[in-house]
Amino acid sequence: MTTGPSGPEFQPARTDPVRAGLLCRCPRCGRAPLFNGFLRVVERCRACGYDFSHLNTGDGAAVFVMQIAGGIVVFGALFIQIAYSPPVWALLAVATPLVVGLSLSLMRPAKGVMIALQMRNRAGQSRHDI
């Protein structure tokens, strides 16, 4: 906090919002956690007090995660099928847990990055806040 001509003025921390989103931290200050639970965004940052209630990423992160995880698993399975010709049940036994694991592990960082980019670019309803 610094004192400006009209009183206290908030100076946000110099943090990369995308890095903070990947680490699931507040994109504004980079200190407090961004999520309360697995994918539920906190209503207000505990460190800087930023209000997240107006931000909505929708299904944007899920679309990117499905494309990334699906692409990796499908092209990997296609390569293995062409190179080694294993039975289909073996491919399914390996690919199903792999795509579920990749999807679950990528979802929080992807949603954090979507929120950080929405804040940085002042997209949608967040334009009037910063």
Buried (B, 14 or more C-beta within 10 A) or exposed (E): EEEEEEEEEEEBEEBEBBBBBBBBBBBBBBBBBBBEEEEEBBEEBEBBEBEBEEBBBEEBBBEBBBEBBEEEBEEBBEEBBEEEEEEEEEBEEBBEEBBEEBBEEBBBBBBBBBBBBBBBEEEEEBEEEE
